[in-house]
Amino acid sequence: MGNVVIVGRAANIITAKLQNAFHVRLIAAYDIRMKRIVQRYSITEKEAGDFIKREDASRKNYVKSNFYKDIDDPNLYHLILNTGLMSYEETARVITDAVINKYHEKFFPKEEILY
């Protein structure tokens, strides 16, 4: 009914057939993810490592058992970004630019373009 961002397990699979959907996967190296979780939740590295392993397995199993897909399949995404190599601002800019580029007509209808 409008412009939305859906974040969650299998959102890319659930919306795969929608014409205006754009699917992004954010990844980062294990050590970077661990440091971020330690800082965000004030937990130990061991707890953060256990959390990452548990969450990764849970996400993978959920998608596999409910949708028969592999969450790591790059064909399920328009864009995969390594947030360990980019700032949050850079990541947001790349996603924004990619969406605007892909759906240019939605953002700039022909009658509004000045030549």
FIKOLZA-1660 file (N, C-alpha, C; in steps of 0.1 Angstrom, whole numbers, plus 5000, padded with zeros to 4 digits):
% residues 115
   i   px   py   pz ch aa at
   1 5008 4988 5000  A  M  N
   1 5000 5000 5000  A  M CA
   1 5009 5013 5000  A  M  C
   2 5022 5011 5003  A  G  N
   2 5030 5023 5003  A  G CA
   2 5045 5018 5003  A  G  C
   3 5053 5028 5006  A  N  N
   3 5068 5025 5006  A  N CA
   3 5071 5021 5020  A  N  C
   4 5077 5009 5021  A  V  N
   4 5080 5003 5034  A  V CA
   4 5094 4997 5033  A  V  C
   5 5100 4995 5045  A  V  N
   5 5112 4987 5046  A  V CA
   5 5108 4975 5055  A  V  C
   6 5110 4963 5051  A  I  N
   6 5107 4951 5059  A  I CA
   6 5120 4945 5062  A  I  C
   7 5122 4943 5075  A  V  N
   7 5135 4937 5080  A  V CA
   7 5130 4925 5087  A  V  C
   8 5137 4914 5084  A  G  N
   8 5134 4902 5091  A  G CA
   8 5137 4889 5083  A  G  C
   9 5136 4878 5090  A  R  N
   9 5139 4865 5084  A  R CA
   9 5130 4862 5073  A  R  C
  10 5136 4860 5062  A  A  N
  10 5129 4856 5050  A  A CA
  10 5120 4867 5043  A  A  C
  11 5122 4879 5047  A  A  N
  11 5115 4890 5041  A  A CA
  11 5118 4890 5026  A  A  C
  12 5130 4887 5022  A  N  N
  12 5134 4887 5008  A  N CA
  12 5127 4876 5000  A  N  C
  13 5124 4865 5007  A  I  N
  13 5118 4854 5000  A  I CA
  13 5103 4856 5000  A  I  C
  14 5097 4861 5010  A  I  N
  14 5083 4864 5011  A  I CA
  14 5079 4875 5000  A  I  C
  15 5088 4884 4998  A  T  N
  15 5085 4895 4989  A  T CA
  15 5091 4893 4975  A  T  C
  16 5097 4881 4972  A  A  N
  16 5104 4879 4960  A  A CA
  16 5097 4882 4947  A  A  C
  17 5084 4880 4947  A  K  N
  17 5076 4881 4935  A  K CA
  17 5070 4895 4934  A  K  C
  18 5072 4904 4943  A  L  N
  18 5067 4918 4942  A  L CA
  18 5076 4925 4933  A  L  C
  19 5070 4933 4924  A  Q  N
  19 5078 4940 4913  A  Q CA
  19 5087 4951 4919  A  Q  C
  20 5083 4957 4929  A  N  N
  20 5090 4969 4935  A  N CA
  20 5099 4965 4947  A  N  C
  21 5101 4953 4949  A  A  N
  21 5109 4949 4961  A  A CA
  21 5124 4950 4957  A  A  C
  22 5132 4953 4967  A  F  N
  22 5146 4954 4966  A  F CA
  22 5152 4947 4978  A  F  C
  23 5160 4936 4975  A  H  N
  23 5165 4928 4986  A  H CA
  23 5180 4930 4989  A  H  C
  24 5183 4933 5002  A  V  N
  24 5196 4936 5006  A  V CA
  24 5200 4926 5017  A  V  C
  25 5212 4921 5016  A  R  N
  25 5218 4913 5027  A  R CA
  25 5230 4921 5033  A  R  C
  26 5231 4922 5046  A  L  N
  26 5242 4929 5052  A  L CA
  26 5250 4918 5059  A  L  C
  27 5263 4918 5056  A  I  N
  27 5272 4908 5062  A  I CA
  27 5284 4915 5068  A  I  C
  28 5291 4908 5077  A  A  N
  28 5304 4913 5082  A  A CA
  28 5312 4901 5087  A  A  C
  29 5325 4903 5088  A  A  N
  29 5333 4893 5094  A  A CA
  29 5329 4889 5108  A  A  C
  30 5332 4877 5112  A  Y  N
  30 5328 4872 5125  A  Y CA
  30 5334 4881 5136  A  Y  C
  31 5347 4884 5135  A  D  N
  31 5353 4892 5146  A  D CA
  31 5347 4906 5147  A  D  C
  32 5343 4912 5136  A  I  N
  32 5337 4925 5136  A  I CA
  32 5323 4924 5143  A  I  C
  33 5315 4914 5139  A  R  N
  33 5302 4912 5144  A  R CA
  33 5303 4910 5159  A  R  C
  34 5313 4902 5164  A  M  N
  34 5315 4899 5178  A  M CA
  34 5318 4912 5185  A  M  C
  35 5327 4920 5180  A  K  N
  35 5330 4933 5187  A  K CA
  35 5318 4942 5188  A  K  C
  36 5310 4943 5178  A  R  N
  36 5298 4951 5178  A  R CA
  36 5288 4946 5188  A  R  C
  37 5286 4933 5189  A  I  N
  37 5277 4927 5199  A  I CA
  37 5282 4929 5213  A  I  C
  38 5295 4927 5216  A  V  N
  38 5301 4930 5229  A  V CA
  38 5298 4944 5233  A  V  C
  39 5300 4953 5224  A  Q  N
  39 5298 4968 5227  A  Q CA
  39 5283 4971 5230  A  Q  C
  40 5275 4966 5221  A  R  N
  40 5260 4969 5221  A  R CA
  40 5253 4964 5233  A  R  C
  41 5257 4951 5237  A  Y  N
  41 5249 4944 5248  A  Y CA
  41 5257 4943 5261  A  Y  C
  42 5270 4948 5261  A  S  N
  42 5278 4948 5273  A  S CA
  42 5279 4933 5278  A  S  C
  43 5283 4924 5269  A  I  N
  43 5285 4910 5272  A  I CA
  43 5299 4906 5269  A  I  C
  44 5303 4894 5273  A  T  N
  44 5317 4889 5271  A  T CA
  44 5318 4885 5256  A  T  C
  45 5330 4883 5252  A  E  N
  45 5333 4878 5239  A  E CA
  45 5327 4864 5237  A  E  C
  46 5328 4856 5247  A  K  N
  46 5323 4842 5246  A  K CA
  46 5308 4843 5245  A  K  C
  47 5301 4851 5253  A  E  N
  47 5287 4852 5251  A  E CA
  47 5283 4858 5237  A  E  C
  48 5290 4867 5232  A  A  N
  48 5288 4872 5219  A  A CA
  48 5290 4862 5209  A  A  C
  49 5300 4854 5210  A  G  N
  49 5303 4843 5200  A  G CA
  49 5292 4833 5200  A  G  C
  50 5287 4829 5212  A  D  N
  50 5276 4820 5214  A  D CA
  50 5263 4826 5208  A  D  C
  51 5261 4838 5210  A  F  N
  51 5249 4845 5204  A  F CA
  51 5249 4845 5189  A  F  C
  52 5261 4848 5183  A  I  N
  52 5262 4848 5169  A  I CA
  52 5260 4834 5163  A  I  C
  53 5266 4824 5169  A  K  N
  53 5264 4810 5164  A  K CA
  53 5249 4806 5165  A  K  C
  54 5243 4809 5176  A  R  N
  54 5229 4806 5178  A  R CA
  54 5220 4813 5168  A  R  C
  55 5222 4826 5167  A  E  N
  55 5214 4834 5157  A  E CA
  55 5216 4830 5143  A  E  C
  56 5228 4828 5139  A  D  N
  56 5231 4823 5125  A  D CA
  56 5224 4810 5122  A  D  C
  57 5225 4801 5131  A  A  N
  57 5219 4787 5129  A  A CA
  57 5204 4788 5129  A  A  C
  58 5199 4797 5138  A  S  N
  58 5184 4798 5138  A  S CA
  58 5179 4804 5125  A  S  C
  59 5185 4814 5120  A  R  N
  59 5181 4821 5108  A  R CA
  59 5182 4811 5096  A  R  C
  60 5193 4804 5095  A  K  N
  60 5195 4794 5084  A  K CA
  60 5185 4783 5085  A  K  C
  61 5182 4778 5097  A  N  N
  61 5172 4767 5099  A  N CA
  61 5158 4772 5096  A  N  C
  62 5155 4784 5100  A  Y  N
  62 5141 4789 5098  A  Y CA
  62 5139 4790 5083  A  Y  C
  63 5148 4796 5075  A  V  N
  63 5146 4798 5061  A  V CA
  63 5145 4784 5054  A  V  C
  64 5154 4775 5058  A  K  N
  64 5155 4762 5052  A  K CA
  64 5142 4754 5054  A  K  C
  65 5138 4754 5067  A  S  N
  65 5126 4745 5070  A  S CA
  65 5113 4751 5066  A  S  C
  66 5112 4764 5065  A  N  N
  66 5099 4771 5061  A  N CA
  66 5098 4774 5046  A  N  C
  67 5109 4777 5040  A  F  N
  67 5109 4782 5026  A  F CA
  67 5117 4773 5017  A  F  C
  68 5125 4764 5022  A  Y  N
  68 5133 4754 5014  A  Y CA
  68 5143 4762 5006  A  Y  C
  69 5149 4773 5012  A  K  N
  69 5159 4781 5006  A  K CA
  69 5171 4781 5015  A  K  C
  70 5182 4785 5008  A  D  N
  70 5195 4787 5016  A  D CA
  70 5197 4802 5017  A  D  C
  71 5197 4806 5030  A  I  N
  71 5199 4820 5033  A  I CA
  71 5212 4826 5027  A  I  C
  72 5222 4818 5024  A  D  N
  72 5235 4822 5019  A  D CA
  72 5235 4823 5004  A  D  C
  73 5224 4819 4997  A  D  N
  73 5223 4820 4983  A  D CA
  73 5223 4834 4978  A  D  C
  74 5233 4839 4971  A  P  N
  74 5234 4852 4967  A  P CA
  74 5223 4856 4957  A  P  C
  75 5217 4846 4950  A  N  N
  75 5206 4849 4940  A  N CA
  75 5193 4853 4947  A  N  C
  76 5193 4853 4960  A  L  N
  76 5181 4858 4967  A  L CA
  76 5181 4873 4970  A  L  C
  77 5192 4879 4966  A  Y  N
  77 5194 4893 4969  A  Y CA
  77 5198 4902 4957  A  Y  C
  78 5193 4914 4957  A  H  N
  78 5198 4923 4947  A  H CA
  78 5212 4928 4950  A  H  C
  79 5215 4929 4963  A  L  N
  79 5227 4936 4968  A  L CA
  79 5231 4929 4981  A  L  C
  80 5244 4926 4982  A  I  N
  80 5250 4921 4994  A  I CA
  80 5261 4931 4998  A  I  C
  81 5261 4936 5010  A  L  N
  81 5271 4946 5014  A  L CA
  81 5278 4941 5027  A  L  C
  82 5291 4943 5027  A  N  N
  82 5299 4940 5038  A  N CA
  82 5300 4952 5047  A  N  C
  83 5293 4952 5058  A  T  N
  83 5293 4964 5067  A  T CA
  83 5305 4965 5076  A  T  C
  84 5314 4954 5075  A  G  N
  84 5326 4955 5082  A  G CA
  84 5336 4964 5074  A  G  C
  85 5334 4966 5061  A  L  N
  85 5343 4974 5053  A  L CA
  85 5337 4988 5050  A  L  C
  86 5325 4991 5055  A  M  N
  86 5319 5004 5052  A  M CA
  86 5313 5009 5065  A  M  C
  87 5312 5022 5066  A  S  N
  87 5304 5028 5078  A  S CA
  87 5289 5026 5076  A  S  C
  88 5282 5028 5086  A  Y  N
  88 5267 5027 5085  A  Y CA
  88 5262 5038 5075  A  Y  C
  89 5268 5050 5075  A  E  N
  89 5264 5060 5066  A  E CA
  89 5267 5056 5051  A  E  C
  90 5279 5050 5049  A  E  N
  90 5282 5046 5035  A  E CA
  90 5273 5035 5031  A  E  C
  91 5270 5026 5040  A  T  N
  91 5261 5015 5037  A  T CA
  91 5247 5020 5033  A  T  C
  92 5242 5029 5041  A  A  N
  92 5229 5035 5038  A  A CA
  92 5229 5042 5024  A  A  C
  93 5240 5049 5021  A  R  N
  93 5241 5057 5008  A  R CA
  93 5241 5047 4997  A  R  C
  94 5248 5036 4998  A  V  N
  94 5249 5026 4987  A  V CA
  94 5235 5020 4985  A  V  C
  95 5228 5016 4995  A  I  N
  95 5215 5011 4994  A  I CA
  95 5205 5021 4988  A  I  C
  96 5205 5033 4993  A  T  N
  96 5197 5044 4987  A  T CA
  96 5200 5046 4972  A  T  C
  97 5212 5047 4969  A  D  N
  97 5216 5049 4955  A  D CA
  97 5211 5038 4946  A  D  C
  98 5213 5025 4951  A  A  N
  98 5209 5014 4943  A  A CA
  98 5194 5013 4941  A  A  C
  99 5187 5016 4951  A  V  N
  99 5172 5016 4950  A  V CA
  99 5167 5027 4940  A  V  C
 100 5173 5039 4942  A  I  N
 100 5169 5050 4933  A  I CA
 100 5173 5046 4918  A  I  C
 101 5184 5041 4916  A  N  N
 101 5189 5037 4903  A  N CA
 101 5180 5026 4897  A  N  C
 102 5176 5016 4905  A  K  N
 102 5168 5005 4899  A  K CA
 102 5154 5010 4896  A  K  C
 103 5149 5018 4905  A  Y  N
 103 5135 5023 4903  A  Y CA
 103 5134 5038 4900  A  Y  C
 104 5143 5042 4891  A  H  N
 104 5144 5056 4888  A  H CA
 104 5131 5062 4884  A  H  C
 105 5123 5055 4876  A  E  N
 105 5110 5060 4871  A  E CA
 105 5101 5063 4882  A  E  C
 106 5102 5056 4893  A  K  N
 106 5093 5058 4904  A  K CA
 106 5096 5071 4912  A  K  C
 107 5109 5074 4912  A  F  N
 107 5114 5086 4919  A  F CA
 107 5113 5098 4910  A  F  C
 108 5116 5096 4897  A  F  N
 108 5116 5107 4888  A  F CA
 108 5108 5104 4875  A  F  C
 109 5095 5105 4876  A  P  N
 109 5086 5102 4865  A  P CA
 109 5090 5110 4853  A  P  C
 110 5088 5105 4841  A  K  N
 110 5093 5111 4828  A  K CA
 110 5088 5126 4827  A  K  C
 111 5076 5129 4831  A  E  N
 111 5071 5142 4830  A  E CA
 111 5078 5152 4839  A  E  C
 112 5085 5147 4849  A  E  N
 112 5092 5156 4858  A  E CA
 112 5107 5158 4854  A  E  C
 113 5112 5151 4845  A  I  N
 113 5126 5152 4841  A  I CA
 113 5127 5164 4832  A  I  C
 114 5137 5173 4835  A  L  N
 114 5139 5184 4827  A  L CA
 114 5152 5182 4818  A  L  C
 115 5150 5184 4805  A  Y  N
 115 5161 5181 4796  A  Y CA
 115 5168 5194 4792  A  Y  C
% end
